[in-house]
Amino acid sequence: MPKAAIFVDGNNIHRAIWECFRIERLDLEPFCKNLIQQRDLAVIHYADADFFQLPSINKYRKQQAYFSHIRSIKHLVFRAGYYRQRGSRPPEEKKVDVHLAVDMVDLCNRNAFDTAYVISGDADLTPAIEVLKREKKRVINVYTQEHFVRQGVRIGRISKLKFECDAFVRITRSLAEQYQWPPVKVLATPMI
């Protein structure tokens, strides 16, 4: 039976489904099982970076609860990046796409999978995808293909990887709602 490996850029997909559908997270295990259908799941590589605790402790706690939830998934490898703050610019996520790219090429060289599912829209993963395709691996991009309006401006949340891959699976609103990870009620810690 063909083997599948799934590579998830956690923050990239989190932002996409939030901006498009106002859904926080996907329940990763059933979502991935549905995605690969008749293939054997070799591994899920999930990479993300911890949010800063301030200014939003609730956002941080929700993220940590989700990380705890997905770390219990069989065959999941969690790769941690980090955020770097420089001056007044927004924080930059670091190491996440590098982790995914290295893992893709490493597992490809070990012949650990036949098909790679890349859940991201980040074009920085293109060189790794090119290696997989050169080594005759099937690569499927999984992402949103939506537009949304923010402050009166129409913005597209479209995968830049779509044209680099052999196939594209669109995360629609109904699919995101079907596999929505239940929101966690986080109680505020009283400040003393």
C-alpha positions as CSV (number, residue, x, y, z in Angstrom):
1,M,0.0,0.0,0.0
2,P,1.3,3.5,-0.8
3,K,2.8,5.5,2.1
4,A,2.0,9.1,2.8
5,A,3.8,11.7,4.8
6,I,2.2,15.0,5.8
7,F,4.1,18.2,6.4
8,V,2.2,21.0,8.2
9,D,3.2,24.6,8.6
10,G,1.2,25.2,11.7
11,N,1.1,29.0,11.8
12,N,0.6,29.3,8.1
13,I,-2.5,27.2,8.0
14,H,-3.7,28.6,11.3
15,R,-3.6,32.1,9.9
16,A,-5.2,31.0,6.6
17,I,-8.2,29.3,8.1
18,W,-8.7,32.1,10.6
19,E,-8.6,34.8,8.0
20,C,-10.8,33.0,5.6
21,F,-13.3,31.2,7.8
22,R,-12.8,32.5,11.4
23,I,-11.9,29.0,12.5
24,E,-9.1,28.7,15.0
25,R,-7.5,25.3,14.2
26,L,-8.1,22.0,12.5
27,D,-8.5,18.7,14.4
28,L,-5.3,17.4,12.8
29,E,-5.6,13.6,13.2
30,P,-9.1,13.1,11.6
31,F,-8.3,15.8,9.0
32,C,-5.1,13.9,8.0
33,K,-6.8,10.5,8.0
34,N,-9.5,11.9,5.6
35,L,-6.8,13.5,3.4
36,I,-4.7,10.4,2.8
37,Q,-7.7,8.1,2.3
38,Q,-6.4,4.6,1.3
39,R,-2.7,5.4,1.9
40,D,-0.8,4.3,5.0
41,L,0.3,7.2,7.2
42,A,4.1,7.1,7.6
43,V,4.4,10.3,9.6
44,I,3.0,13.8,10.2
45,H,5.7,16.5,10.6
46,Y,4.2,19.6,12.3
47,A,6.2,22.8,12.7
48,D,5.2,25.9,14.5
49,A,6.5,28.5,16.9
50,D,5.1,29.5,20.3
51,F,3.2,32.8,20.3
52,F,4.5,35.5,22.6
53,Q,2.7,35.3,26.0
54,L,2.2,39.1,25.9
55,P,0.2,40.9,24.8
56,S,-2.3,38.0,24.6
57,I,-2.0,35.4,27.2
58,N,-5.3,33.8,26.1
59,K,-4.0,33.4,22.5
60,Y,-0.9,31.8,23.9
61,R,-2.8,29.4,26.2
62,K,-5.1,28.3,23.3
63,Q,-2.1,27.6,21.2
64,Q,-0.4,25.6,24.0
65,A,-3.6,23.6,24.5
66,Y,-3.7,22.8,20.8
67,F,0.0,21.8,20.8
68,S,-0.7,19.5,23.8
69,H,-3.6,17.9,21.9
70,I,-1.7,17.2,18.7
71,R,1.4,15.9,20.4
72,S,-0.7,12.9,21.4
73,I,-1.2,11.9,17.8
74,K,0.5,8.7,16.8
75,H,3.2,9.2,14.2
76,L,3.4,13.0,14.8
77,V,6.8,14.7,15.0
78,F,6.6,18.3,16.4
79,R,9.3,20.8,15.3
80,A,9.6,24.0,17.2
81,G,10.5,27.3,15.7
82,Y,10.5,30.7,17.4
83,Y,9.5,34.3,16.9
84,R,12.0,37.1,16.7
85,Q,11.0,40.7,17.4
86,R,13.0,43.5,15.9
87,G,12.1,47.0,16.9
88,S,8.5,48.0,16.1
89,R,8.1,45.6,13.2
90,P,5.8,42.6,13.7
91,P,7.5,39.5,15.0
92,E,9.0,37.1,12.4
93,E,8.6,33.3,12.6
94,K,11.9,31.6,12.3
95,K,13.0,28.0,11.5
96,V,9.6,26.5,10.8
97,D,9.8,26.3,7.0
98,V,13.5,25.2,7.3
99,H,12.4,22.3,9.6
100,L,9.8,21.2,7.2
101,A,12.0,21.5,4.1
102,V,14.8,19.5,5.8
103,D,12.4,16.8,7.0
104,M,10.8,16.5,3.5
105,V,14.2,15.9,1.8
106,D,15.5,13.6,4.6
107,L,12.4,11.4,4.5
108,C,12.5,11.4,0.7
109,N,16.1,10.2,0.7
110,R,15.1,7.4,3.2
111,N,12.2,6.5,0.9
112,A,9.8,6.8,3.8
113,F,6.9,7.8,1.7
114,D,5.4,7.7,-1.9
115,T,3.2,10.8,-1.5
116,A,3.8,14.0,0.4
117,Y,1.0,16.2,1.5
118,V,2.2,19.8,2.2
119,I,-0.3,21.8,4.3
120,S,1.0,25.3,3.7
121,G,0.9,28.1,1.2
122,D,4.6,29.2,1.9
123,A,6.6,29.4,-1.3
124,D,9.8,29.0,0.8
125,L,9.1,25.3,0.6
126,T,9.4,25.2,-3.2
127,P,13.1,24.0,-3.3
128,A,12.3,21.0,-1.1
129,I,9.2,20.2,-3.3
130,E,11.4,20.3,-6.4
131,V,13.7,17.7,-4.8
132,L,10.8,15.4,-4.0
133,K,9.5,15.6,-7.5
134,R,12.9,15.0,-9.0
135,E,13.0,11.8,-6.8
136,K,9.7,10.8,-8.3
137,K,7.6,11.5,-5.2
138,R,4.0,12.7,-5.7
139,V,3.4,16.0,-3.9
140,I,0.0,17.3,-3.1
141,N,-0.5,20.9,-1.8
142,V,-3.4,21.3,0.7
143,Y,-4.4,24.9,1.4
144,T,-7.2,27.5,1.2
145,Q,-8.1,29.2,-2.1
146,E,-10.2,32.0,-0.7
147,H,-10.6,35.7,-0.6
148,F,-11.7,37.7,2.4
149,V,-12.2,41.4,3.1
150,R,-10.2,43.2,5.8
151,Q,-10.8,46.9,6.5
152,G,-12.6,47.2,3.2
153,V,-9.8,45.6,1.2
154,R,-10.2,42.3,-0.7
155,I,-7.3,40.0,0.1
156,G,-6.5,36.6,-1.4
157,R,-5.3,33.7,0.8
158,I,-4.0,31.6,-2.1
159,S,-1.3,29.0,-2.1
160,K,1.9,29.9,-3.8
161,L,2.9,26.2,-3.8
162,K,-0.1,25.1,-5.8
163,F,1.6,25.3,-9.1
164,E,4.8,23.5,-7.9
165,C,2.9,20.4,-6.8
166,D,1.3,17.5,-8.7
167,A,-2.1,18.1,-7.2
168,F,-4.0,20.6,-5.0
169,V,-6.6,19.9,-2.3
170,R,-8.6,23.0,-1.4
171,I,-9.6,23.5,2.2
172,T,-13.1,24.9,1.9
173,R,-15.3,26.4,4.6
174,S,-17.3,23.2,4.9
175,L,-14.1,21.1,5.2
176,A,-12.7,23.4,7.8
177,E,-15.9,23.4,9.7
178,Q,-16.1,19.6,9.6
179,Y,-12.6,19.2,11.1
180,Q,-12.6,22.3,13.3
181,W,-10.7,21.7,16.5
182,P,-13.1,22.6,19.4
183,P,-12.2,26.0,20.9
184,V,-10.7,25.7,24.4
185,K,-12.3,27.8,27.1
186,V,-9.3,29.4,28.9
187,L,-10.0,30.9,32.2
188,A,-8.1,34.1,32.9
189,T,-5.6,33.9,35.7
190,P,-6.3,36.6,38.2
191,M,-3.5,39.2,38.5
192,I,-2.3,39.6,42.1
